[in-house]
């Protein structure tokens, strides 16, 4: 069947029910496994195994490049990619004749869930995708409904390799923080990721410093806090599924539970200290 792919600006020829899928996005790979299509995945990126270690599929490439010979060898019926910096790779593979479909980078939890439904449509199993999306929504609703008020103010700093960014309002990180009972101090900013501005962080007076880093450029929130002279409570996030606050696969639900419990622990500690003074 021919499907129009807006990020490519072109029609893409895809099988009605693809049985040989290459996923270059870890969140998509994890979603496909979760809805029962791990058996159809014949190629992944080197980052996918962090979330689907049980998947026995060859590594075809990483986020920005693929091995053309390996990709051809697995004879994919569908290659999944996303926008942002991966768009260029997707356009290249599309021009080379590969059956590429590109899903947008999400700006919120709603965008993540829309991608889940699109993946379900691509494998012709919308019921499984809707069931996953509904359980996801319910978890976030339940967490947010039980969160005490007033919320603790959270500053999220993301170390993506050597690039440091602060989480603004147009990102699912913001939704994670809110579900955990926090308030993103940059949630009013109408972009996803902001350049580092330490003076503005202090001005916004967070209660919690939530820091994420990748193995390629590891940093510790406590060390950064000491260097900057801050006295906020710290939370360290990393690439493990239960702590990865920038991953848009189903294990985001584990990260939401972890963050919710961590924020509650800090709230309890803060209340106890106030009662003693």
N, C-alpha and C positions, 0 to 999 in steps of 0.2 A: 504494500500500500504506500501511497505517497502522502507525506505529512509535511505541512509547512513549518519550518523552524525559524522563528522570528530572529533570534540572535545571529543566525547565518544569513537571513534574508533570502532564503531559497527553499525549494521543496527537497525533501529527503526521501529516498526510497527505502522503506523498511519492511521486514517480514511481518505478517499479521500477528504472529506470536514468536518473537525472537528466542531461539534456543541456544544461541552462542553470543554472549554479551561480554564486552570489554568495558569495565568501569574505571575511569581515571580519577574518580572523586570518592574519597573514603566514605562520606556520608551516604552517597548513592549505593555504594557497595553494601554497607551495613543495612540499609533499608531493604534492598533486594533480598538479602539473606533473611531478614526478619519476616518478610512476607512470603517466604518459602521458595525463593528462586536462586538460592546459592548454587544449585546444580547447573544452572544455565550460564554461570559466570566462567568464562574461559580465559580471562586476562584481567589484571588489576594493576594499580600503581603501587609503588613501593611503600606508600603510607597506609594502604588499606588493611594490611595485616595487623595493624595496631588495634583494630576494632573487630576484625574477623579472623582471628588466628587459626580457626578451624578450617578455613577455606583453602582448599588445595588447588589454587590457580596460579599460573606463571605470572611473574612480574613483567609487564610490557614496557614500563617506563616510570616516570615520576609525574609531577604536576605540570611541568613545562616542556617535557620532551618524551618521545617514545622511540623504541627500537622498531623501525619500519619492517624489518625482516620477521621479527617475532610477531608483530601485529598481523602481518599477512599470513603467517604460518597457522594462527589459530582460527582464521577464516571467520571473522566476526559478522554477525547479522545486525549488530547494534553496538555502537561505540558511544559511551556517555561522557560528556564533558560539561563544563560550566562556563559562565562568563567571567569578567574580570581579567586577570592576567593569563588565564587559560584559553581565552577566546582565540588568540592568535594560533595556538596549536590546533584548536578545533577547526578553524578556517583552513589551515594547511591540510589537515587530514581530509576535510570535505573536498577540497580541490583535487586531492589525489584519488578520489573515488571511494573512500571509506564511508560506510553508512553511519554518519555521526549525527547525534541529536544533542543539542545544547540546552541545558536548563539554567535559569538565572540564579545568580548569587542572591540569597534571601536577605531582606532588610529587617525581618522580624520573624517571630515564630510562625505567623500566618504564611509567610513566604516559604518557610521550611515545609509546612504541611501541604501547601500547594504543590511543591515539588514531589512530595510523597504520592499525591494523587496522580500527578503526571507520570511518575514511574509505574504506578499501577496500571495506568492506561496503556503505556508502551508495552507492557508484558501481558496485556489483556486480562487483568485481574483487579479491577477496581474495588470489588468487595473486600479483598484482603488489605488493600491500601487504605480504604476508608476505615476499616476496623483499627488499624494501627494509628491513623490520624486521630480517631475519636478517643482512644486510650491515652494518647499524648495530651490532647486538649483537657481531658478529665483530670489527669495528674496535675497539670499546671493550675487548673481551676481550684482543685482541692488544696494545693499548697498555698496559693494566694489567699483563699478564703480563710485559712487558719492563721495567717500571718498577723501577729499583734501590731497594734498601732500605738504610737507613731513608729514609722519604719526607721531603721538605722540607715545612715547615709553611706553609700558605698562608692569608692573610686576604683575603677577597673583599669589596670594598665596591662597591655598585651605586648609581649616581646616576641615578634614574629621574625625569627632569624635575627638580623641586626636592625630590623625596623621596629621602632617603638611607637605604639599608638594608644590613645585613650578611647574608651568605648563611648560613643555618643548615643543619641536616641534612636537612630535608624540602624539597629543591629539586634539580632536575637540575644546577644549578651545582655542587653538592657532588659529584655523579657525574662531572662533567667534570674537576674537580680531582683526584679519585682516579684516573681513567683517565690523567691526565697525569703521574702519579707524585708527586702531592702529598697532603697531609693537611689538610683543611679545619679550621682552628682552632676553628670553631664547629660542626663536624660532629656534636657530641654534643647540640646543642640540638634539641629535638623540634618545632620550627616551621620554616617556610620562610624568612622574612625578619624580621630583628631590627632594632629601632631602633639608631641609632649610639651606641656606648659606647666611646670612645677609651681610657679607663682599662683597660677589660676587654681590649681588643685588646692593649695593651702587656703586660698580665699573662699573656696566653696565648703570648707570645713567638713570633710568626711569623717565618719566614725571608723570605717574599715578600709584598709588598703588591700584590694584583691589583685594579686599579681599572677599572670600566666606567662610561662616561658617554655620554649621548645628545646629539645636536647642539643640542637645545633648551636644555640647561644643561651646556655642556662644562666639564670639569675635567681637570686634569693630575695624575697620581699623583705626579710629582716635586715639583710645587708644594705639594701637600697634605703630602707627607712633610717638606718643608723647614719649612712652617708648624708642624707638630706636633713637630718635633725628632726624628723617627724616623731609623733607619739601616738599614731593611730594603731588600732589593732590590725594585725596582718593575717591574710589568708593566702596560702600558696596553692596555685592550681598548676596542673601539668598535663601531659598528653595521655595519661592513663584514662580509660573510658569513664571512670567514675569521677574524675576531676577535670575533664577537658571542657572548659567553658566556651571554646570557639568551634566545637565540632557540631555539625548539623545532622548527625545520624541519630538513630533511636537511643543510643546510650546517653544522649543529652538528658534523658529522663533520670538516669543515675546521677549525672552531674547536678541536676536540679535538686535532687534529694540531699546530696552531700552539701551543697551550698546552703540549703534551707536549714539543715542541722547545725552547720558551722555558724551561720548568722544567729541562730537561736542560742547557741552556746556563748557567743560573744555578748549577746543581749543579757543573758543570765549573769555573766561575770560583771558586766557594767552595772546592773541593778544591785548586785551584791556589794560592789565597791561603793556605790552611792549610799547604800543603807548603813555602811560602816563609818561613813564620814559625818 
